[in-house]
């Protein structure tokens, strides 16, 4: 897109599904139920949320 030349707009349905699953709050089992995946391992592949690691003394 001309307005945002540095952004990559190449994405698939699977990217959108992963974003939705990752943003959901709840357990992996709850995310599985909402997403319609048949098993938890399938949901885990889409769950790309990065754990936030606390810093020590503001470092």
PDB file of N, CA, C and O in Angstrom:
ATOM      1  N   UNK A   1       0.837  -1.180   0.000  1.00  0.00           N
ATOM      2  CA  UNK A   1       0.000   0.000   0.000  1.00  0.00           C
ATOM      3  C   UNK A   1       0.883   1.244   0.000  1.00  0.00           C
ATOM      4  O   UNK A   1       1.873   1.324   0.728  1.00  0.00           O
ATOM      5  N   UNK A   2       0.514   2.183  -0.807  1.00  0.00           N
ATOM      6  CA  UNK A   2       1.327   3.382  -0.968  1.00  0.00           C
ATOM      7  C   UNK A   2       1.409   4.207   0.311  1.00  0.00           C
ATOM      8  O   UNK A   2       2.420   4.860   0.567  1.00  0.00           O
ATOM      9  N   UNK A   3       0.353   4.179   1.109  1.00  0.00           N
ATOM     10  CA  UNK A   3       0.336   5.000   2.320  1.00  0.00           C
ATOM     11  C   UNK A   3       1.310   4.469   3.376  1.00  0.00           C
ATOM     12  O   UNK A   3       1.854   5.250   4.156  1.00  0.00           O
ATOM     13  N   UNK A   4       1.536   3.144   3.409  1.00  0.00           N
ATOM     14  CA  UNK A   4       2.419   2.522   4.395  1.00  0.00           C
ATOM     15  C   UNK A   4       3.428   1.624   3.674  1.00  0.00           C
ATOM     16  O   UNK A   4       3.302   0.401   3.734  1.00  0.00           O
ATOM     17  N   UNK A   5       4.416   2.192   3.001  1.00  0.00           N
ATOM     18  CA  UNK A   5       5.327   1.379   2.191  1.00  0.00           C
ATOM     19  C   UNK A   5       6.208   0.419   2.995  1.00  0.00           C
ATOM     20  O   UNK A   5       6.682  -0.576   2.447  1.00  0.00           O
ATOM     21  N   UNK A   6       6.435   0.694   4.270  1.00  0.00           N
ATOM     22  CA  UNK A   6       7.308  -0.154   5.075  1.00  0.00           C
ATOM     23  C   UNK A   6       6.580  -1.323   5.736  1.00  0.00           C
ATOM     24  O   UNK A   6       7.225  -2.202   6.308  1.00  0.00           O
ATOM     25  N   UNK A   7       5.260  -1.348   5.669  1.00  0.00           N
ATOM     26  CA  UNK A   7       4.493  -2.422   6.302  1.00  0.00           C
ATOM     27  C   UNK A   7       4.252  -3.563   5.322  1.00  0.00           C
ATOM     28  O   UNK A   7       4.003  -3.347   4.136  1.00  0.00           O
ATOM     29  N   UNK A   8       4.332  -4.770   5.843  1.00  0.00           N
ATOM     30  CA  UNK A   8       4.087  -5.964   5.025  1.00  0.00           C
ATOM     31  C   UNK A   8       2.625  -6.374   5.180  1.00  0.00           C
ATOM     32  O   UNK A   8       2.198  -6.753   6.271  1.00  0.00           O
ATOM     33  N   UNK A   9       1.878  -6.300   4.124  1.00  0.00           N
ATOM     34  CA  UNK A   9       0.460  -6.652   4.170  1.00  0.00           C
ATOM     35  C   UNK A   9       0.203  -8.065   3.653  1.00  0.00           C
ATOM     36  O   UNK A   9      -0.932  -8.399   3.311  1.00  0.00           O
ATOM     37  N   UNK A  10       1.231  -8.890   3.593  1.00  0.00           N
ATOM     38  CA  UNK A  10       1.094 -10.272   3.157  1.00  0.00           C
ATOM     39  C   UNK A  10       0.765 -11.135   4.366  1.00  0.00           C
ATOM     40  O   UNK A  10       1.651 -11.438   5.166  1.00  0.00           O
ATOM     41  N   UNK A  11      -0.478 -11.531   4.509  1.00  0.00           N
ATOM     42  CA  UNK A  11      -0.869 -12.402   5.607  1.00  0.00           C
ATOM     43  C   UNK A  11      -1.959 -13.345   5.141  1.00  0.00           C
ATOM     44  O   UNK A  11      -2.605 -13.120   4.117  1.00  0.00           O
ATOM     45  N   UNK A  12      -2.152 -14.404   5.908  1.00  0.00           N
ATOM     46  CA  UNK A  12      -3.131 -15.423   5.546  1.00  0.00           C
ATOM     47  C   UNK A  12      -4.188 -15.540   6.641  1.00  0.00           C
ATOM     48  O   UNK A  12      -4.093 -14.906   7.692  1.00  0.00           O
ATOM     49  N   UNK A  13      -5.184 -16.357   6.373  1.00  0.00           N
ATOM     50  CA  UNK A  13      -6.208 -16.654   7.366  1.00  0.00           C
ATOM     51  C   UNK A  13      -5.569 -17.207   8.637  1.00  0.00           C
ATOM     52  O   UNK A  13      -6.012 -16.897   9.743  1.00  0.00           O
ATOM     53  N   UNK A  14      -4.531 -18.024   8.481  1.00  0.00           N
ATOM     54  CA  UNK A  14      -3.879 -18.634   9.639  1.00  0.00           C
ATOM     55  C   UNK A  14      -3.198 -17.579  10.512  1.00  0.00           C
ATOM     56  O   UNK A  14      -3.152 -17.725  11.733  1.00  0.00           O
ATOM     57  N   UNK A  15      -2.676 -16.530   9.905  1.00  0.00           N
ATOM     58  CA  UNK A  15      -2.091 -15.433  10.668  1.00  0.00           C
ATOM     59  C   UNK A  15      -3.159 -14.723  11.490  1.00  0.00           C
ATOM     60  O   UNK A  15      -2.937 -14.383  12.652  1.00  0.00           O
ATOM     61  N   UNK A  16      -4.315 -14.503  10.881  1.00  0.00           N
ATOM     62  CA  UNK A  16      -5.418 -13.852  11.593  1.00  0.00           C
ATOM     63  C   UNK A  16      -5.936 -14.730  12.728  1.00  0.00           C
ATOM     64  O   UNK A  16      -6.238 -14.237  13.815  1.00  0.00           O
ATOM     65  N   UNK A  17      -6.037 -16.034  12.467  1.00  0.00           N
ATOM     66  CA  UNK A  17      -6.493 -16.966  13.501  1.00  0.00           C
ATOM     67  C   UNK A  17      -5.510 -16.978  14.669  1.00  0.00           C
ATOM     68  O   UNK A  17      -5.923 -16.970  15.828  1.00  0.00           O
ATOM     69  N   UNK A  18      -4.212 -16.996  14.367  1.00  0.00           N
ATOM     70  CA  UNK A  18      -3.194 -16.991  15.416  1.00  0.00           C
ATOM     71  C   UNK A  18      -3.272 -15.713  16.238  1.00  0.00           C
ATOM     72  O   UNK A  18      -3.139 -15.754  17.461  1.00  0.00           O
ATOM     73  N   UNK A  19      -3.485 -14.592  15.587  1.00  0.00           N
ATOM     74  CA  UNK A  19      -3.611 -13.314  16.291  1.00  0.00           C
ATOM     75  C   UNK A  19      -4.811 -13.344  17.228  1.00  0.00           C
ATOM     76  O   UNK A  19      -4.717 -12.912  18.376  1.00  0.00           O
ATOM     77  N   UNK A  20      -5.933 -13.851  16.743  1.00  0.00           N
ATOM     78  CA  UNK A  20      -7.140 -13.927  17.564  1.00  0.00           C
ATOM     79  C   UNK A  20      -6.967 -14.846  18.761  1.00  0.00           C
ATOM     80  O   UNK A  20      -7.360 -14.497  19.874  1.00  0.00           O
ATOM     81  N   UNK A  21      -6.380 -16.016  18.541  1.00  0.00           N
ATOM     82  CA  UNK A  21      -6.172 -16.967  19.629  1.00  0.00           C
ATOM     83  C   UNK A  21      -5.170 -16.406  20.633  1.00  0.00           C
ATOM     84  O   UNK A  21      -5.362 -16.537  21.842  1.00  0.00           O
ATOM     85  N   UNK A  22      -4.113 -15.788  20.145  1.00  0.00           N
ATOM     86  CA  UNK A  22      -3.088 -15.238  21.028  1.00  0.00           C
ATOM     87  C   UNK A  22      -3.625 -14.112  21.898  1.00  0.00           C
ATOM     88  O   UNK A  22      -3.225 -13.972  23.054  1.00  0.00           O
ATOM     89  N   UNK A  23      -4.527 -13.312  21.350  1.00  0.00           N
ATOM     90  CA  UNK A  23      -5.067 -12.176  22.099  1.00  0.00           C
ATOM     91  C   UNK A  23      -6.135 -12.567  23.111  1.00  0.00           C
ATOM     92  O   UNK A  23      -6.423 -11.801  24.031  1.00  0.00           O
ATOM     93  N   UNK A  24      -6.725 -13.746  22.955  1.00  0.00           N
ATOM     94  CA  UNK A  24      -7.748 -14.175  23.908  1.00  0.00           C
ATOM     95  C   UNK A  24      -7.150 -14.388  25.286  1.00  0.00           C
ATOM     96  O   UNK A  24      -6.048 -14.921  25.419  1.00  0.00           O
ATOM     97  N   UNK A  25      -7.869 -13.974  26.296  1.00  0.00           N
ATOM     98  CA  UNK A  25      -7.447 -14.261  27.659  1.00  0.00           C
ATOM     99  C   UNK A  25      -8.097 -15.572  28.063  1.00  0.00           C
ATOM    100  O   UNK A  25      -9.231 -15.857  27.679  1.00  0.00           O
ATOM    101  N   UNK A  26      -7.380 -16.363  28.835  1.00  0.00           N
ATOM    102  CA  UNK A  26      -7.924 -17.638  29.276  1.00  0.00           C
ATOM    103  C   UNK A  26      -6.929 -18.758  29.086  1.00  0.00           C
ATOM    104  O   UNK A  26      -5.811 -18.556  28.611  1.00  0.00           O
ATOM    105  N   UNK A  27      -7.360 -19.938  29.467  1.00  0.00           N
ATOM    106  CA  UNK A  27      -6.498 -21.109  29.366  1.00  0.00           C
ATOM    107  C   UNK A  27      -6.468 -21.618  27.933  1.00  0.00           C
ATOM    108  O   UNK A  27      -7.265 -21.205  27.091  1.00  0.00           O
ATOM    109  N   UNK A  28      -5.541 -22.512  27.678  1.00  0.00           N
ATOM    110  CA  UNK A  28      -5.439 -23.109  26.349  1.00  0.00           C
ATOM    111  C   UNK A  28      -6.708 -23.891  26.018  1.00  0.00           C
ATOM    112  O   UNK A  28      -7.145 -23.905  24.867  1.00  0.00           O
ATOM    113  N   UNK A  29      -7.297 -24.536  27.011  1.00  0.00           N
ATOM    114  CA  UNK A  29      -8.549 -25.275  26.787  1.00  0.00           C
ATOM    115  C   UNK A  29      -9.692 -24.326  26.424  1.00  0.00           C
ATOM    116  O   UNK A  29     -10.512 -24.647  25.565  1.00  0.00           O
ATOM    117  N   UNK A  30      -9.749 -23.172  27.068  1.00  0.00           N
ATOM    118  CA  UNK A  30     -10.786 -22.192  26.740  1.00  0.00           C
ATOM    119  C   UNK A  30     -10.579 -21.643  25.331  1.00  0.00           C
ATOM    120  O   UNK A  30     -11.540 -21.429  24.592  1.00  0.00           O
ATOM    121  N   UNK A  31      -9.316 -21.417  24.966  1.00  0.00           N
ATOM    122  CA  UNK A  31      -9.011 -20.933  23.630  1.00  0.00           C
ATOM    123  C   UNK A  31      -9.370 -21.981  22.580  1.00  0.00           C
ATOM    124  O   UNK A  31      -9.825 -21.640  21.489  1.00  0.00           O
ATOM    125  N   UNK A  32      -9.165 -23.250  22.908  1.00  0.00           N
ATOM    126  CA  UNK A  32      -9.522 -24.338  21.994  1.00  0.00           C
ATOM    127  C   UNK A  32     -11.023 -24.332  21.739  1.00  0.00           C
ATOM    128  O   UNK A  32     -11.471 -24.473  20.601  1.00  0.00           O
ATOM    129  N   UNK A  33     -11.790 -24.169  22.800  1.00  0.00           N
ATOM    130  CA  UNK A  33     -13.250 -24.181  22.673  1.00  0.00           C
ATOM    131  C   UNK A  33     -13.728 -23.041  21.779  1.00  0.00           C
ATOM    132  O   UNK A  33     -14.600 -23.238  20.933  1.00  0.00           O
ATOM    133  N   UNK A  34     -13.169 -21.867  21.961  1.00  0.00           N
ATOM    134  CA  UNK A  34     -13.585 -20.706  21.181  1.00  0.00           C
ATOM    135  C   UNK A  34     -13.142 -20.828  19.724  1.00  0.00           C
ATOM    136  O   UNK A  34     -13.884 -20.457  18.815  1.00  0.00           O
ATOM    137  N   UNK A  35     -11.930 -21.350  19.500  1.00  0.00           N
ATOM    138  CA  UNK A  35     -11.368 -21.396  18.156  1.00  0.00           C
ATOM    139  C   UNK A  35     -11.915 -22.533  17.304  1.00  0.00           C
ATOM    140  O   UNK A  35     -11.847 -22.479  16.076  1.00  0.00           O
ATOM    141  N   UNK A  36     -12.454 -23.555  17.945  1.00  0.00           N
ATOM    142  CA  UNK A  36     -12.990 -24.680  17.197  1.00  0.00           C
ATOM    143  C   UNK A  36     -11.961 -25.714  16.805  1.00  0.00           C
ATOM    144  O   UNK A  36     -12.252 -26.603  16.005  1.00  0.00           O
ATOM    145  N   UNK A  37     -10.746 -25.613  17.361  1.00  0.00           N
ATOM    146  CA  UNK A  37      -9.738 -26.630  17.073  1.00  0.00           C
ATOM    147  C   UNK A  37     -10.134 -27.952  17.710  1.00  0.00           C
ATOM    148  O   UNK A  37     -10.795 -27.981  18.748  1.00  0.00           O
ATOM    149  N   UNK A  38      -9.723 -29.047  17.078  1.00  0.00           N
ATOM    150  CA  UNK A  38     -10.127 -30.372  17.565  1.00  0.00           C
ATOM    151  C   UNK A  38      -9.322 -30.843  18.768  1.00  0.00           C
ATOM    152  O   UNK A  38      -9.802 -31.666  19.549  1.00  0.00           O
ATOM    153  N   UNK A  39      -8.103 -30.331  18.928  1.00  0.00           N
ATOM    154  CA  UNK A  39      -7.309 -30.740  20.087  1.00  0.00           C
ATOM    155  C   UNK A  39      -6.443 -29.582  20.572  1.00  0.00           C
ATOM    156  O   UNK A  39      -6.232 -28.599  19.863  1.00  0.00           O
ATOM    157  N   UNK A  40      -5.949 -29.727  21.798  1.00  0.00           N
ATOM    158  CA  UNK A  40      -5.195 -28.654  22.443  1.00  0.00           C
ATOM    159  C   UNK A  40      -3.861 -28.410  21.744  1.00  0.00           C
ATOM    160  O   UNK A  40      -3.400 -27.270  21.674  1.00  0.00           O
ATOM    161  N   UNK A  41      -3.242 -29.457  21.231  1.00  0.00           N
ATOM    162  CA  UNK A  41      -1.947 -29.263  20.571  1.00  0.00           C
ATOM    163  C   UNK A  41      -2.082 -28.397  19.321  1.00  0.00           C
ATOM    164  O   UNK A  41      -1.177 -27.631  18.989  1.00  0.00           O
ATOM    165  N   UNK A  42      -3.201 -28.519  18.638  1.00  0.00           N
ATOM    166  CA  UNK A  42      -3.456 -27.683  17.468  1.00  0.00           C
ATOM    167  C   UNK A  42      -3.612 -26.224  17.903  1.00  0.00           C
ATOM    168  O   UNK A  42      -3.089 -25.318  17.254  1.00  0.00           O
ATOM    169  N   UNK A  43      -4.329 -26.006  18.996  1.00  0.00           N
ATOM    170  CA  UNK A  43      -4.515 -24.651  19.513  1.00  0.00           C
ATOM    171  C   UNK A  43      -3.188 -24.067  19.957  1.00  0.00           C
ATOM    172  O   UNK A  43      -2.932 -22.883  19.739  1.00  0.00           O
ATOM    173  N   UNK A  44      -2.339 -24.877  20.577  1.00  0.00           N
ATOM    174  CA  UNK A  44      -1.041 -24.407  21.067  1.00  0.00           C
ATOM    175  C   UNK A  44      -0.180 -23.875  19.926  1.00  0.00           C
ATOM    176  O   UNK A  44       0.595 -22.941  20.131  1.00  0.00           O
ATOM    177  N   UNK A  45      -0.297 -24.445  18.735  1.00  0.00           N
ATOM    178  CA  UNK A  45       0.477 -23.962  17.580  1.00  0.00           C
ATOM    179  C   UNK A  45       0.059 -22.554  17.176  1.00  0.00           C
ATOM    180  O   UNK A  45       0.883 -21.770  16.704  1.00  0.00           O
ATOM    181  N   UNK A  46      -1.210 -22.234  17.358  1.00  0.00           N
ATOM    182  CA  UNK A  46      -1.716 -20.911  17.015  1.00  0.00           C
ATOM    183  C   UNK A  46      -1.517 -19.898  18.138  1.00  0.00           C
ATOM    184  O   UNK A  46      -1.548 -18.692  17.893  1.00  0.00           O
ATOM    185  N   UNK A  47      -1.313 -20.370  19.357  1.00  0.00           N
ATOM    186  CA  UNK A  47      -1.173 -19.489  20.511  1.00  0.00           C
ATOM    187  C   UNK A  47       0.253 -18.945  20.553  1.00  0.00           C
ATOM    188  O   UNK A  47       1.160 -19.595  21.072  1.00  0.00           O
ATOM    189  N   UNK A  48       0.439 -17.748  20.000  1.00  0.00           N
ATOM    190  CA  UNK A  48       1.782 -17.183  19.856  1.00  0.00           C
ATOM    191  C   UNK A  48       2.039 -16.042  20.823  1.00  0.00           C
ATOM    192  O   UNK A  48       2.918 -15.212  20.592  1.00  0.00           O
ATOM    193  N   UNK A  49       1.275 -16.000  21.903  1.00  0.00           N
ATOM    194  CA  UNK A  49       1.448 -14.945  22.884  1.00  0.00           C
ATOM    195  C   UNK A  49       2.794 -15.112  23.573  1.00  0.00           C
ATOM    196  O   UNK A  49       3.137 -16.204  24.028  1.00  0.00           O
ATOM    197  N   UNK A  50       3.542 -14.041  23.645  1.00  0.00           N
ATOM    198  CA  UNK A  50       4.849 -14.067  24.284  1.00  0.00           C
ATOM    199  C   UNK A  50       4.661 -13.737  25.760  1.00  0.00           C
ATOM    200  O   UNK A  50       4.023 -12.746  26.115  1.00  0.00           O
ATOM    201  N   UNK A  51       5.223 -14.581  26.603  1.00  0.00           N
ATOM    202  CA  UNK A  51       5.151 -14.323  28.038  1.00  0.00           C
ATOM    203  C   UNK A  51       5.993 -13.101  28.371  1.00  0.00           C
ATOM    204  O   UNK A  51       7.093 -12.926  27.848  1.00  0.00           O
ATOM    205  N   UNK A  52       5.468 -12.273  29.234  1.00  0.00           N
ATOM    206  CA  UNK A  52       6.209 -11.093  29.673  1.00  0.00           C
ATOM    207  C   UNK A  52       7.051 -11.497  30.872  1.00  0.00           C
ATOM    208  O   UNK A  52       6.537 -11.984  31.879  1.00  0.00           O
ATOM    209  N   UNK A  53       8.333 -11.289  30.745  1.00  0.00           N
ATOM    210  CA  UNK A  53       9.266 -11.655  31.809  1.00  0.00           C
ATOM    211  C   UNK A  53       9.545 -10.403  32.633  1.00  0.00           C
ATOM    212  O   UNK A  53       9.960  -9.382  32.085  1.00  0.00           O
ATOM    213  N   UNK A  54       9.319 -10.471  33.958  1.00  0.00           N
ATOM    214  CA  UNK A  54       9.594  -9.284  34.785  1.00  0.00           C
ATOM    215  C   UNK A  54      11.086  -8.976  34.841  1.00  0.00           C
ATOM    216  O   UNK A  54      11.918  -9.884  34.830  1.00  0.00           O
ATOM    217  N   UNK A  55      11.411  -7.707  34.900  1.00  0.00           N
ATOM    218  CA  UNK A  55      12.807  -7.296  34.980  1.00  0.00           C
ATOM    219  C   UNK A  55      13.223  -7.152  36.437  1.00  0.00           C
ATOM    220  O   UNK A  55      12.391  -6.954  37.323  1.00  0.00           O
ATOM    221  N   UNK A  56      14.519  -7.254  36.663  1.00  0.00           N
ATOM    222  CA  UNK A  56      15.064  -7.123  38.012  1.00  0.00           C
ATOM    223  C   UNK A  56      15.592  -5.708  38.193  1.00  0.00           C
ATOM    224  O   UNK A  56      16.448  -5.258  37.432  1.00  0.00           O
ATOM    225  N   UNK A  57      15.089  -5.016  39.188  1.00  0.00           N
ATOM    226  CA  UNK A  57      15.528  -3.651  39.522  1.00  0.00           C
ATOM    227  C   UNK A  57      15.491  -2.695  38.325  1.00  0.00           C
ATOM    228  O   UNK A  57      16.372  -1.850  38.167  1.00  0.00           O
ATOM    229  N   UNK A  58      14.487  -2.835  37.506  1.00  0.00           N
ATOM    230  CA  UNK A  58      14.300  -1.931  36.382  1.00  0.00           C
ATOM    231  C   UNK A  58      15.314  -2.067  35.254  1.00  0.00           C
ATOM    232  O   UNK A  58      15.439  -1.169  34.422  1.00  0.00           O
ATOM    233  N   UNK A  59      16.035  -3.176  35.219  1.00  0.00           N
ATOM    234  CA  UNK A  59      17.060  -3.366  34.178  1.00  0.00           C
ATOM    235  C   UNK A  59      16.486  -4.088  32.989  1.00  0.00           C
ATOM    236  O   UNK A  59      17.197  -4.338  32.016  1.00  0.00           O
TER     237      UNK A  59
END
